[in-house]
Amino acid sequence: MVDHPGCAARPRTGRPLMRVGTAALIVATGVALDLATKAWARVSLEPYGPASDFLPFVSLHLTFNKGVSFSLLAFEGDTSQAALVVVTGLLTLAMTVWAYRSQGWHRIALSLVVAGALANLIDRGARGSVTDFLNLHFGDWHFFVFNLADVWISFGAAFLLALQIIPPKNPAKIASGSASTRAKVTEVPPR
């Protein structure tokens, strides 16, 4: 790299690109796993049929969600469904931009949210509803039916919250390290 007088040295960008690649891999893997399990559920389970045991607190029960999370605000009709797809698409795009502009663990957490949002968006856009098949219950109390995309969104949101609550290990060192790094990057070598 050639330094010119008056120009700040630029750090190499290969490492941040790897982080973007890792985030893209998380999103692609999350979307693929969710869509594959939804396809399996639609082929293997009876719609709105009896729940079958899967794990101690989770059973398999195929339903279709025309609303938003947990079937809230269910929308009927093509116009309402199209509006919901547009709104969720814009929100997913905003989350994607936020993830791209983020770094480190924040980018990972946001990538999980984007993976879930994108998978549900694709499912809703293709079918007019979101396929749900994992039924959370405790004994006879059934709380809600969800899918892997909902798991990605929930884990990503919880991870983001934890990142806001848990302070960095040594904030003083991080702050001073950032300032010294900036000073080194902006210094112009003497002639």
Salt bridges, closest charged atoms under 4 A:
ASP34 OD2 - LYS38 NZ 2.69
ASP123 OD2 - LYS38 NZ 3.67
ASP123 OD1 - ARG42 NH1 3.54
ASP123 OD1 - ARG127 NH1 3.21
